[in-house]
Amino acid sequence: MNTQMKDDVIAHKYRVASIEKTTPPEGMPDGDWYHYIVEYGKSTIDCIRAGSLKDVTQHAQDFVENLNTRTAKGYSSYAARKPKK
């Protein structure tokens, strides 16, 4: 892989863009809910999760790490894992 391609891959990693406290989704119990945004280039993934700020932050970071690992291995981050042959 040439240097330009490596730079492009690094520049387009998934990352947690923001985490903010929010209201619970309709029909869900009250409590601490957080809305977080994951970015990948110009694309975004909007997520919502209940828990403490610490727990939601850890979950979001784990989610991003998983997406980046799957992308680095050549798996699509939008589809299930490739079937075994």
Residue pairs with C-beta under 8 A, 6 or more apart in sequence:
1 9
9 72
11 41
12 40
12 41
13 40
13 68
13 71
14 38
14 39
14 40
14 64
14 67
14 68
14 71
14 77
15 38
15 39
15 40
15 64
16 36
16 37
16 38
16 57
16 60
16 61
16 64
17 36
17 37
17 38
17 39
17 44
18 36
18 37
19 34
19 35
19 36
19 53
19 56
19 57
19 60
20 34
20 35
20 36
21 32
21 33
21 34
21 35
21 53
22 33
22 34
22 35
22 48
23 33
24 30
24 31
24 33
24 50
25 33
25 48
28 50
29 50
31 50
32 50
32 51
32 52
32 53
33 48
33 49
33 50
34 48
34 49
34 50
34 51
34 53
34 56
35 46
35 47
35 48
36 47
36 48
36 49
36 56
36 60
37 44
37 45
37 46
37 47
38 44
38 45
38 47
38 60
38 63
38 64
38 67
39 45
40 67
40 77
47 60
47 63
49 56
49 59
49 60
50 56
51 59
67 77
70 76
70 77
70 81
71 77
75 81
75 82
